[in-house]
């Protein structure tokens, strides 16, 4: 009877050990996937912060003027200079 109980105990311990080993493997795999996702998210967080700052600037009004200047528009009374690179000029 003791041998039977001892054998059953070893079987249960072996089964629990196997399950623990599998769970640890799954945990490590999940942790690696989580770390990879965090690495991919880091640049997105920087982009998001920049976009949020631009949105705030546009909502407050002063960003709109900056964007218009970047697009080539000038405010009333401003003088614009257009610089054409020499390579783009045609020799006549």
N, C-alpha and C positions, 0 to 999 in steps of 0.2 A: 504494500500500500504506500509506504514511504517513497519507494522508487517511482511509483506512478505520479505522486504529488510533486516530487522533485523534477521529474521529466516535464510535467505540465507547467511547472514554474519556469523552467528553462525555455520552454516554447513561448510562454507569454512574454518573458523578458526579451527573447530574440525578436518576437513580433514587434514589441514596443520600440526596441532599438532600431529596427528597420524603418518603422514609421517616423521615428525622430530623425533619422538620417535623411529620409525623403523630404521631410518638412524643412530641414536645414538647407537642403539643396534648392528647394523652391524659394525659400527666403533669400538666399544669395542671388538667385536668378532675378527675382523681383527687385532686389536692391540695385543690381547692375542696370536693369531697365530704368529704374527711377533716376539713377545718377545720369544716365544718357539723356533722359528727358530734361533734367535740370540743366545740362550742358547746352541743349538746344534752346531752352527757354531764356538763357542769360542774354544773348543778343536781342531777343525779342523784347525783353524788358527794357533794354536801353532804347530801342526804337520806339517803344510805347511811351517812354518818358519824353522823348524828343517830340513825338507827335502830340502828346498832351500839352507840352509847352507851346507848340505852334498853335494849337487850337485855342488855348487861353489867350495868346497874343492876338489872334484873329477876332476872338469874341470881344476883347477889350478895345479893338479898333486900331491900335498902332501897328499890328501885324499886317493889316491889309495894305497900308502904304508901302511897307517893306516889300511885300509880294508884288505889288504893282511896279515898283522900281526894278525888282529882279526880272520882271517880264518886259522891261524896256519902256515903260511909261514914265513921263515926267509930270511933276506937279505944275500948276499954273504959275508962270513966271520963272520956272527953272530952265536953264539951258542944258541941252543934251549934246554930248559929243559922241559920235559914232566912229569907232576906230576900226578900219578895215585892214586886215593883214596884207602886207605887200604881195604875198603869194596869190591872193585872190584878185588882184588888179590885172587887167588885160593890157598888154602893150599894143598901142595903135600906131 
